[in-house]
């Protein structure tokens, strides 16, 4: 009860007079006010309590410093925010908690009044407004925008992320035009990338680099999830940037990534940036993009060439497995090279044993080979046994392909040999049988129902 009375009294003093009449009357050109001894003593006292995170005992000497020597140090306002945030976190009384929240924003504004740096402090105000005043989204947005616009690469990571997150929410709520959403994204990305380069140039610890890199990913994710990142916006937005800076590798990576995620891969911009990126920095991802683009243009030789280069350069086994699978599909469907297509599918399986898609592909390859594998109708039809085996294997390793696998099984088992044909070859149901030609796989005999 005593602490509650003390907190209420303290808040009342701060809220009602902000800076005491005594402080107003002092010569503000004097850093330590009218009583420098008291100011220094109470500053030392409250700061020691703050270091110990003993915020309750810090309040009284902090208040004296706040009221009587407000120009002595900006730490008064930094520490004041810490003190009242601790009270907010512990306070159960909703009314008193609201007063403490109000006090936090008063302290922020006093810091601006006496020590400037409005852009920087506005970012802190915006972030805390999102935390404590969720119904003041537009106001928080204005503070964050002011900070991001004025701080450039000095913008704090949390401010950049909060700004784009708030922008995305307002855009989805139809309170922000798409053009402004895109401009905000562009500004955040520029600030963050400039910040990252600056931190690297200063030899900052890896944890700071990781934090900014994480902020970049968060900003990209919020932008993509906002729905503003469609082709009509992204292409005209990035085309002049590409023309202006065709040697900027980071820009090229960002353009190709966002165009890919927004399904703008048919655009000339995506094709040109992908080729330029591969020229400047040959990588698996760049080669893969060109392979996909060449395929869309029906340039199969070019597509195959870059698929193989992507595979050679890719170090991620799951991505390499996906490349092999897609290469197998192209080799099968576009070139009809069944044996080679099967090999690509098996290469994919060796890298990703949990995917059923390569088995589905092999099953279809075998079904396509039925007419050319064998010398009579029985041997042709027996190929469907190994095809269905692959569909069964597919759903066993990957439940997600079960529906598709069952569909193929129902279709192709209708092409199994009949009992009469099998009788003339001395084959009974359940017998082991080897499908010949280039397939050369063992299976079990089953008959058409």
C-alpha positions in Angstrom: 0.0 0.0 0.0 2.8 2.4 0.9 4.5 1.7 -2.5 1.2 2.3 -4.3 0.8 5.7 -2.6 4.5 6.5 -3.4 4.1 5.6 -7.0 0.9 7.6 -7.4 2.5 10.6 -5.7 5.6 10.4 -7.9 3.5 10.2 -11.0 1.3 13.0 -9.9 4.3 15.2 -9.4 5.8 14.4 -12.8 2.5 14.6 -14.7 1.3 17.8 -13.1 4.4 19.8 -13.3 6.8 17.9 -15.6 9.7 20.0 -14.7 9.3 21.6 -11.3 8.9 25.4 -10.9 12.3 25.4 -9.2 13.8 23.9 -12.3 12.0 26.3 -14.5 13.3 29.2 -12.5 16.9 28.0 -12.6 19.4 29.3 -15.1 19.1 26.6 -17.7 22.5 27.4 -19.0 23.8 25.8 -15.9 24.1 22.1 -16.5 23.6 21.1 -12.8 20.8 23.6 -11.9 20.8 25.8 -8.8 22.1 23.1 -6.5 24.9 21.2 -8.3 25.9 19.3 -5.1 22.4 17.8 -4.8 22.2 17.1 -8.5 25.5 15.2 -8.5 24.7 13.3 -5.3 21.3 12.2 -6.4 22.4 11.3 -9.9 25.1 9.1 -8.5 22.6 7.5 -6.1 19.8 6.8 -8.5 22.2 5.5 -11.2 23.7 3.0 -8.7 20.2 1.7 -8.0 19.5 1.5 -11.8 22.7 -0.5 -12.3 21.4 -3.0 -9.7 18.0 -3.0 -11.4 16.6 -1.7 -8.1 14.2 0.6 -9.8 11.9 1.2 -6.8 14.6 2.7 -4.7 15.9 4.6 -7.8 12.6 6.6 -8.2 13.1 9.2 -5.4 16.6 10.4 -6.3 15.8 10.1 -10.0 12.8 12.4 -9.5 14.9 15.0 -7.8 17.4 15.0 -10.7 14.6 15.0 -13.3 12.9 18.1 -11.7 15.9 20.1 -10.6 18.7 19.6 -13.1 17.1 18.4 -16.4 20.0 19.5 -18.5 22.7 17.5 -16.5 22.5 14.4 -18.6 20.4 12.6 -21.2 20.8 9.5 -19.1 18.0 11.0 -16.9 15.6 10.3 -19.6 17.1 7.0 -20.7 17.0 5.7 -17.1 13.6 7.2 -16.5 12.1 5.1 -19.3 13.8 2.0 -17.8 12.4 2.8 -14.3 8.8 3.3 -15.4 8.8 0.3 -17.8 9.8 -1.8 -14.8 6.8 -0.4 -13.0 4.5 -1.0 -15.9 5.6 -4.7 -16.1 4.9 -5.3 -12.4 1.8 -3.2 -11.9 -1.6 -5.0 -11.7 -3.8 -2.0 -11.3 -4.9 -1.0 -14.8 -5.4 2.7 -14.0 -2.0 3.1 -12.4 -0.4 1.2 -15.2 -1.9 3.7 -17.7 -0.4 6.5 -15.7 3.0 4.9 -15.8 2.7 4.5 -19.6 1.8 8.2 -19.9 4.9 9.0 -17.9 7.1 7.1 -20.3 5.9 9.2 -23.2 6.3 12.4 -21.2 9.9 11.4 -20.5 10.6 10.8 -24.1 9.3 14.2 -25.1 11.3 15.9 -22.4 14.4 14.2 -23.7 13.7 15.7 -27.1 13.1 19.1 -25.6 16.4 19.2 -23.8 18.7 17.0 -25.8 17.2 16.9 -29.3 17.7 13.9 -31.6 14.0 13.9 -32.4 14.3 11.4 -35.2 16.0 8.8 -33.0 13.7 9.2 -30.0 10.7 9.2 -32.3 11.6 5.6 -33.2 11.6 4.6 -29.6 8.3 6.4 -29.0 6.8 4.5 -32.0 8.0 1.1 -30.9 6.7 1.7 -27.3 3.4 3.0 -28.7 2.9 -0.2 -30.5 3.7 -2.1 -27.3 1.5 0.0 -24.9 -1.0 1.8 -27.1 -2.2 -0.7 -29.6 -5.2 1.5 -30.5 -2.9 4.3 -31.6 -1.5 2.5 -34.7 -1.6 5.6 -37.0 0.1 7.7 -34.4 2.8 5.1 -33.9 3.2 4.9 -37.7 3.9 8.6 -37.9 6.5 8.5 -35.2 8.2 5.5 -36.8 8.1 7.1 -40.3 9.7 10.3 -38.9 12.5 8.2 -37.4 13.1 6.0 -40.5 13.1 9.1 -42.8 15.5 11.1 -40.7 17.9 8.4 -39.3 18.9 6.6 -42.5 21.4 3.8 -41.7 21.3 4.9 -38.0 17.8 3.7 -37.8 17.5 1.0 -35.1 16.7 -2.5 -36.4 13.6 -2.8 -34.2 12.4 0.6 -35.6 12.7 -0.6 -39.2 10.9 -3.9 -38.6 8.2 -2.2 -36.5 7.7 0.5 -39.3 7.3 -2.0 -42.1 5.1 -4.3 -39.9 2.9 -1.3 -39.1 2.8 -0.2 -42.8 1.8 -3.7 -43.8 -1.1 -3.8 -41.3 -2.3 -0.3 -42.4 -2.1 -1.4 -46.0 -4.1 -4.5 -45.4 -6.6 -2.3 -43.6 -6.8 -0.1 -46.6 -5.4 2.9 -44.6 -2.2 3.1 -46.6 -1.9 3.3 -50.4 0.2 0.6 -52.2 2.7 3.2 -53.5 3.5 4.3 -49.9 3.8 0.7 -48.8 6.3 0.1 -51.5 8.2 3.3 -50.8 8.4 2.4 -47.1 9.8 -1.0 -48.0 12.4 0.4 -50.3 13.5 2.9 -47.6 13.7 0.3 -44.9 15.8 -2.0 -47.2 18.2 0.8 -48.1 18.6 1.9 -44.5 19.2 -1.7 -43.3 21.6 -2.6 -46.0 23.6 0.6 -45.5 23.6 -0.2 -41.8 24.9 -3.7 -42.4 27.7 -2.4 -44.6 28.6 0.3 -42.0 28.7 -2.3 -39.2 31.0 -4.5 -41.3 33.3 -1.6 -42.1 33.6 -0.8 -38.4 34.4 -4.4 -37.5 31.4 -4.8 -35.3 30.8 -8.1 -33.5 28.9 -10.8 -35.4 25.9 -10.5 -33.1 25.2 -7.0 -34.4 25.6 -8.2 -38.0 23.2 -11.1 -37.4 20.7 -8.8 -35.8 20.6 -6.4 -38.8 20.5 -9.4 -41.2 17.6 -10.8 -39.3 15.8 -7.4 -39.6 16.3 -7.4 -43.3 14.6 -10.8 -43.6 11.8 -9.7 -41.4 11.2 -6.6 -43.4 11.1 -8.6 -46.6 8.7 -11.1 -45.1 6.3 -8.5 -43.8 6.4 -6.8 -47.3 5.7 -10.0 -49.1 2.9 -11.0 -46.7 1.3 -7.5 -47.1 0.0 -8.3 -50.6 1.5 -5.2 -52.0 4.3 -7.0 -53.7 2.6 -7.8 -57.0 4.1 -7.7 -60.5 2.4 -4.4 -61.4 4.2 -2.7 -58.5 7.5 -4.6 -58.4 8.5 -4.5 -62.1 8.2 -0.7 -62.7 9.6 -0.1 -59.3 12.8 -2.2 -59.8 13.3 -1.6 -63.6 14.9 1.9 -63.1 17.0 0.6 -60.2 18.3 -2.2 -62.3 19.1 0.2 -65.2 20.9 2.6 -62.8 22.9 -0.1 -60.9 23.3 -3.2 -63.1 26.5 -4.1 -61.2 24.9 -4.0 -57.7 24.9 -7.7 -56.8 22.8 -7.2 -53.6 20.2 -5.3 -55.7 20.1 -8.1 -58.3 19.7 -10.7 -55.6 16.9 -8.7 -54.0 15.1 -8.2 -57.3 15.2 -11.8 -58.4 14.2 -13.0 -54.9 11.1 -10.7 -54.7 10.1 -11.2 -58.3 10.3 -15.0 -57.8 8.2 -14.8 -54.6 5.6 -12.6 -56.3 5.4 -15.1 -59.2 6.8 -12.5 -61.7 9.3 -15.0 -63.2 7.8 -14.6 -66.7 8.9 -10.9 -66.8 11.7 -9.6 -68.9 13.1 -7.9 -65.8 13.5 -11.3 -64.0 15.2 -12.8 -67.1 17.6 -9.8 -67.4 18.5 -9.6 -63.7 19.0 -13.3 -63.5 21.4 -13.3 -66.4 23.3 -10.3 -65.1 23.5 -11.8 -61.6 24.9 -15.1 -63.0 27.4 -13.1 -65.0 28.6 -11.2 -62.0 28.3 -13.9 -59.4 27.8 -17.4 -60.8 25.8 -19.3 -58.2 23.4 -22.2 -58.0 20.4 -20.0 -57.5 21.2 -17.7 -60.5 21.8 -20.7 -62.7 18.6 -22.2 -61.6 16.6 -19.0 -62.4 18.1 -19.0 -65.9 17.2 -22.7 -66.4 13.6 -22.0 -65.4 13.4 -19.0 -67.7 14.9 -20.8 -70.6 12.3 -23.6 -70.1 9.5 -21.1 -70.2 11.0 -19.8 -73.5 11.0 -23.4 -74.7 14.8 -23.3 -75.1 15.4 -26.8 -73.8 19.1 -27.1 -74.5 19.8 -23.8 -72.7 17.5 -24.9 -69.8 19.3 -28.3 -69.4 22.7 -26.6 -69.5 21.9 -24.2 -66.6 20.1 -27.0 -64.6 23.4 -28.9 -64.7 25.3 -25.9 -63.7 22.9 -25.2 -60.9 23.3 -28.8 -59.7 27.1 -28.5 -59.8 27.2 -25.3 -57.8 24.5 -26.2 -55.3 25.7 -27.3 -51.8 22.3 -27.7 -50.2 21.3 -31.3 -50.7 17.6 -30.8 -50.6 17.8 -28.0 -53.2 20.0 -30.1 -55.3 17.6 -33.0 -55.1 14.8 -30.7 -56.3 17.0 -29.6 -59.2 17.6 -33.2 -60.2 13.9 -34.0 -60.0 13.0 -31.1 -62.2 15.7 -32.0 -64.7 14.3 -35.5 -64.8 10.9 -34.2 -65.6 12.2 -32.1 -68.5 14.4 -34.9 -69.8 11.4 -37.3 -69.7 8.6 -35.0 -71.0 10.5 -32.8 -73.4 13.2 -35.1 -74.8 11.7 -38.6 -74.2 15.1 -39.8 -72.9 13.6 -42.3 -70.4 16.7 -43.9 -69.1 18.5 -40.6 -68.5 15.4 -39.2 -66.9 15.2 -42.2 -64.5 18.9 -41.6 -63.5 18.1 -38.0 -62.6 15.2 -39.2 -60.5 17.4 -41.6 -58.6 20.0 -38.9 -58.1 17.2 -36.8 -56.5 16.2 -39.8 -54.3 19.8 -40.3 -53.1 19.8 -36.7 -51.8 16.3 -36.5 -50.4 14.9 -39.8 -49.2 11.7 -38.4 -47.9 10.3 -37.0 -51.2 7.9 -39.2 -53.1 7.9 -37.1 -56.3 10.9 -38.8 -57.9 9.2 -42.2 -57.4 6.1 -40.8 -59.1 8.3 -39.7 -62.0 10.0 -43.1 -62.3 6.6 -44.8 -62.3 5.4 -42.6 -65.2 8.7 -43.2 -67.0 8.1 -46.9 -66.8 4.5 -46.6 -67.9 5.7 -44.6 -70.9 8.3 -47.4 -71.7 5.7 -50.2 -71.7 5.3 -50.3 -75.5 9.0 -50.3 -76.3 10.1 -52.7 -73.5 9.6 -56.4 -74.4 8.7 -58.4 -77.5 5.0 -59.3 -76.9 1.9 -58.0 -75.2 2.6 -59.9 -72.0 6.1 -58.3 -71.6 4.8 -54.9 -72.5 2.0 -55.2 -69.9 4.5 -56.6 -67.2 6.2 -53.2 -67.3 3.2 -51.8 -65.4 4.1 -54.0 -62.5 7.3 -52.0 -61.8 5.5 -48.8 -62.6 2.9 -49.4 -59.9 5.7 -50.6 -57.5 7.2 -47.0 -57.7 3.8 -45.4 -57.0 3.4 -47.6 -53.9 7.0 -46.7 -52.8 6.2 -43.0 -53.4 3.3 -42.9 -50.9 5.2 -45.1 -48.4 8.1 -42.5 -48.1 6.0 -39.4 -48.6 2.3 -39.4 -47.4 1.8 -36.1 -49.1 1.7 -37.8 -52.5 -0.7 -40.5 -51.5 -3.7 -39.2 -53.4 -1.7 -38.7 -56.6 0.0 -42.1 -56.2 -3.4 -43.9 -55.7 -4.7 -42.2 -58.8 -1.9 -43.6 -60.9 -2.1 -47.0 -59.3 -5.9 -47.2 -60.1 -5.1 -46.2 -63.7 -2.1 -48.4 -64.5 -3.2 -51.6 -62.7 -5.9 -51.8 -65.4 -3.0 -52.5 -67.8 -1.6 -55.5 -65.9 -1.3 -58.7 -67.8 -4.3 -61.0 -67.9 -4.1 -64.5 -66.4 -4.3 -66.1 -69.9 -1.2 -64.2 -71.2 0.7 -65.1 -68.0 -0.3 -68.8 -68.3 1.4 -69.0 -71.7 4.6 -67.6 -70.1 4.5 -69.9 -67.2 3.8 -67.1 -64.7 1.5 -67.4 -61.7 0.3 -64.6 -59.5 2.9 -63.7 -56.8 5.8 -65.2 -58.8 9.0 -63.1 -58.9 9.6 -61.6 -62.3 12.3 -59.5 -63.8 11.3 -56.7 -66.3 14.0 -56.6 -68.9 15.4 -54.1 -71.4 17.0 -51.0 -69.8 14.6 -51.2 -66.8 16.0 -54.4 -65.4 14.0 -54.5 -62.2 12.5 -57.4 -60.2 8.8 -57.4 -59.2 5.9 -59.6 -58.3 3.3 -60.9 -60.8 -0.2 -59.5 -60.5 -3.1 -59.8 -62.9 -5.7 -57.5 -64.3 -9.0 -57.9 -62.4 
